[in-house]
Amino acid sequence: MNSEVDVNILINHYHKKLSTLVNQNILLEAKMESMTKEYMDLQKEMLQLQEDKKKEKKWVNHPLDRN
């Protein structure tokens, strides 16, 4: 039995594994970016709702509004 490894086969396997890992990394980076954008959008929406609620409270408690 020959214990040596064909260098071309070894390089081929190395490149396949490397490309698989790079592709997985790119996919994870894209998912992280998507989740970050979604989080920022939700945070912006929440801040807008809080601001609207404050304005609503001010309007309800407006001194000219009392009869």
Beta strands, then each sheet from edge to edge (+ up, - down):
end
